[in-house]
Amino acid sequence: MDPLALLSRLFKKKRPPITPEDIAARAARLDRYIEWSRGKRLLVFDPPFWGFHDIFVDNNLRHAMISLKETGEAFVFTGDTKGARRVRKYSPGAVLESEESLDTGLFEWIIYDDFVVYFGPFLPISKSPYYVGKVATTFAFEKTITDEWEHGAIPMLFNWYEQNREREKMRRKG
């Protein structure tokens, strides 16, 4: 084996699933993506520090990103089409533990029909200027995002993930 070829493969920068050029090319269609997302729940995979997480967009274009942790904790980021304006941390049992307002630019997102691009200083430091999540699937979402909805959504999502985990186990068994 050629040692230079091996080193080249080891240190070659991996191409992101969506490049800055792709983002720039899609910019002219942002209004279409915003309309596409209206009234949807997006199941998103990655970045690695979130794994699977959900983004809800109501018909008024309010957004809520919910990231559940195996410990029973949950993080809920609420905002608009451009990004998060508030973050809440819930301890197990959906008990509100802390809440913080986020200034514009701290945690932003761009939602496409296949990817979600996350950026801003609220995220972990990286060599890349942004993180990417893959839209795994979408569902209709007809509720309105409110504080009351948010509080009920956390146990609903824990149950949904548990039921789907059990279904997957049953499917694999036979």
N, C-alpha and C positions, 0 to 999 in steps of 0.2 A: 504494500500500500504506500502511496505517495504521502510522505509526512506533511508536505506543504498543502496538499488537498485536504487532508484531515484537519489541519489547523484552520484552514480557510472555512471549512464547514462548521467547526466549533465556535469560531469567533465572528462568523457572518451575522450581520444584524438581521433579525427576523423582520419580514415585512408585516406591518400592522394590517389588520383586516380591512381597515378603511384609512387611506392615506390623506395627508393634507390636501393633495390635489383632488382627491375624491370629494372631500368636504367642500372645497372651493367650487367644484363643478356642480354640487347639489345646492349651493346657496341660493341660486335663482328659483329653486322649487320649494323653499322652506315653507311658504304659505300652504302649499299642497300637503306637505308632511304634517303641518299643524292641524289642518282640517282632517287628514286621515286619522290622526290620533284621538280626535274628539270622541268621547263616549267609549273609550277602550281601557281594558286592563292588559298590560303587556307583561308577560313573563320573560325576564331578561336573565341571561347567564353571563357572568363576568362583569367587571374585573374581579380578579381572584380574592380580594379582601371582602367582597360581598357575596361571591358565588351567585346562586339564584336569588333574585329579588323581584319585586313587583312594582310597576309604575301604573298608577291609576290616573286617568284624565277624564274629568267629568265634562258635561256638555257646556259648561261655562269656562272651560279650559283651565280649571284649577287642577293642579298636579299634586300627587302624593306618591313618593317613593318609599316603600316599606322593605326594610331589610331585617329578616328574622335571624336570630342566633340560636344555636343548639342549646344554649344555657337557658333559653326562655326569654331572653331579652329581645327588644326590638328597637330599631331606630326608624323614625319617620321624618322624612324631609318633605315639607310642603312648600309649594310655590306656584309658578306660572310656566308659560311656554319657554322661558329663558333659563329658569333654574330655581334653586331652593331659596326660600326667604326665611325659613324657620326649620330648626331641627329639634326633635323631642326624643328623649331616651326613655324607654319603658323597661322596668324590671319585670321579672316573671309575674304572670297574672295580669298583665297590661296595667301595671301601676305606674303612673307618671313619676319619673325620677328627676328629670331635668328638662329644661326648655331654653333654647337660645335663638335669638333673631340672627339672621345672616344678612350681611350687607350684600348688595348687588355685586356680582363678580367673584364672591367667595366660593360658590359651588354652582356651576352652570351646567346645562345639558342641552344637547340637540337631539331630538327624537326623529329618527327615520323609520321606515317600515321594516328595515332589516337590522339596524344597529342603533345604539344609543351612545353618543359621544359625551363623556364627562370631563370637565376641566375646571381648574381654579385652585387657589392655594389651600382650600379646606381639605383637599385630597392628599394622600401620601406623596412625598417627593418621588419623582421618577425622571428618567432620562427623556421620556416622551412628554410632549406638552399636553397630552390628553390620555384618557383611558377609554376603552371601548367595551361595551356590552353587546352581546348578540341577542336579538329578539327571537326567542325560541317559539313563542306562540302568542296569540292575542285572543281576548274574550270580549264580548260586549260588556259595557259598564254603564248602567243607567242611573246610578245614585249620584247624589251631590256630596262633594267632599266637604265635610264639616268636622269640628272637633268631636262630636258625638259619633259620626261615622268612623272616624279614625280610631277611636277607642274600641269600637266593635269589630273593626277590620282585623285587628291583631289576632284575637282568638280565632276568628274565621279563617285566617290564613294558616295559622298553626294547624287547625283541623284539616284544612284542604290539603296541605303538604303531607300530613300523616295519612290521610285516606289514600292519596295517590302513591305514597310509599308502600302501603299495604297492597294496593292493587297491583303494583309492579312486582312485588314479591309473589303474589298469587299467579300472575301471568308467567313468571319465570319457572314456577313449579310445574305448571302444566296446563 
